Amino acid sequence: MAQKAIADLSEDFLQCSICMNQYNKPLMLPCVHSFCSRCLEEYERNRQHQPFSCPTCRRIVDLPRNGVKDLPNNFFLTNLMERLEVVEKLSKQSQIAQCIFCKKDFDISFCIDCKIHLCQNCKQTHSRLPGSTDHTIIPAGKLSDANYLKKVTSARAPQCNKHPKENMRFYCTTCNQLVCRDCTILSHREHECVEAESKITSTKKRLETLLEKSGNYILDGLKYAKKIEKADKKLEENKLTVRNQIDDCYNEIVAKLQANKNKLYEELEEEIGEKRTPLQQKNVENQNWMKAMENTQEITRRILEGDNPWEMLGMERDLENSIDTLQSDPPPKEYDEIEDIIGSTLQFEPVDCTIYEDEKTTIGRIREPTTLTQGVVLKIYPTPKDIRQAFLPHSHRNFWD
């Protein structure tokens, strides 16, 4: 079952879109896209005084005071990679597990932190060693049980990046983030910090509420997409009508004006293109917004279904910020602007079809009966590719269910 979960993962789900390798210490931007810490540091160094933007969706990001290194961890990805690392190690080992120290092959356990097999005697010694007293050791027979691994890893508080020997068992309500004991003393001394477990229930309820409220915005986006599709069809019909008018006129003209016919076609395409370009941009921004909201909903839903308190605590603020940002700037509910974009229907007005030797002679013009509308202000929404890096694909569902 657990080995099958690896095959079910999409090839690039755990792949950083910058280096194209598996994530190494994934950090998460406010748009919920994740990248390797080293990749982001290199990306920041090479931006040449330009505003820092997400490499995936190009959304401008205000970095923390100390730069990339203070961005939050993606607990969801980190936890997932840890579990898959255990499963991959299991798939590569021989059928009979042996203690790494004494080579015994019975009554074997597995240390999740060190990724080694231990017999019962070596297990006791290992648990007494400094630095490994809090390691999680499970029966080796449980390694193939994905549900058991999920429960074990969910119960472990994540390690602190600044203090690797400490687990983040506290929650700073001032900064809205998980912190370890040392952080509460050093960098969060004046902040209000509580035990993380006391926040689990309220955090889960808050994420459920956020997910529910964001659903209506998706429905509005779908309605807007249908209006755009209808308007585009109207433009296409208009184009065909005018083309027929042009054809009827040109059929009466001598062969010397054949080049003029092609010129009018090009002019028509240009006029329709000028109308269609902002319409297509509107469609792109609406689709990007919908995808961003759907991906944020998906990760929120999967975290809630996974019922991992540390994932919920670690990602609540970023998910809330992502949903709030999208909800604060949703697709418009008024559709009059679509008509403003395409303007009035084009018409073909024939002129005197007398044949002239002048190359500038034309038999008609492509125009609107009224003045063209002023340009439309366009908004830019994030495009989610590897938010799939931060979001759970449907193919991965069996591993979490």
C-alpha positions, 0 to 999 in steps of 0.5 A: 500500500505504501509503495503504491503511494509512491507510484501514484505521486505525479512525477513533479509533485515533489520537484522544485520548479527552479532546480527540477530536483526533489525539494531540499528544505522547501520554503513557502511563499505567501502565494503557497508556492514552494521552492528549495531554500538554496534555490530561493536564495540564489534566485534572490541574489540574481534578481538585480534590484528588481522586486522579488516575485514568485518564480511560478506565478510572478506575484510580487512578494514582500520578503521578511526582514532577514530575506528568504531564510525567514520564509516559513517551512512547508510542513505539508511537503516536509512531512510527506517527503519524510514518509516517502523517504521511509517507504523508499528505503523499505522498497530498496532493502532486502526482505529480511531486515537486519540490525545495522549494528549487530546484524540480528534479524529478529524482533527488529525496529526502525528509527524514523529519524536516523532511517536505520534498523535496530534490534531490541538491545541496540534500540535501548542503547540508541534511545539513551544516546544524547541527541537520539533520546526523542527519536521515533522508533517503530516496529519494522513490520509497520513500515508497510502500513501507510496509515500507521506511518501517517499517524506516527509522523502526524504526532511528531512536532516538526523540528525548528530550523534555527534550533535543530535539536528542538521541536516546535511545540509552541505557537506564537500568537503574535507572529502566527507561527510555530516556534520552539522553546529556544525561539520563545526565549530568544526571538519571541521573548516579548510575544504571546506564546502558547502550547501549540496543542491548545491551538489545534481545535480552533485552527482546524475549525478556522480552516474549515470555515475558510474553505467553505467561504471560498467556494462561492468565489469559484462559482462566480469565476465559472459564471464569468468564464461563460460570459467571456466564452459567449462574447468570444463567440459573438466576435467570431460570428461578427468576423464571419459576417464581415468576411462574407460582406467583403467576399460579396463585394470582391466577387464583383471586382477585377483581378487587379484588386485581388491584393486589396481583398487580402489587405482588407482581410488582414485589417479585419483580423487586426481589428478583431485581434485588438478586440480579442486580446483584452478579452483573452487577457480577461479570460486568462486572469479569471482562469488564473484566479480560479486555479489559484483559489481551487489549489488553495482550497485543495491543499486546505481540504487535504490538510483537514482530511489528513488531520495532522495538527502540525500541518494545520498549525504550520500552514494556517497563516499562509493558507488564510493569507492566500485565500484572503488575497484572492477573496479581496480581488475576485473576478468582477460580478458585473459583465458589462465590461465584456461588452465594453471590450468588444465594442460595437459590431464591425461593418463593411462599408463598400466604396466606388468599385471603379478600378484604378491603377493606384496601388492605394485604391481600396474598395472598403474599410473595416470600422465601427459605427461608434468610437472605440472604447478606452483601454481596459485595466487588467488584473494579474492573478497567480498561475498555479503550476507547483502551488501543485508543489504545495498541493496534493494531486488526486492521484495521491489521495490513497496515501492520505485516505 
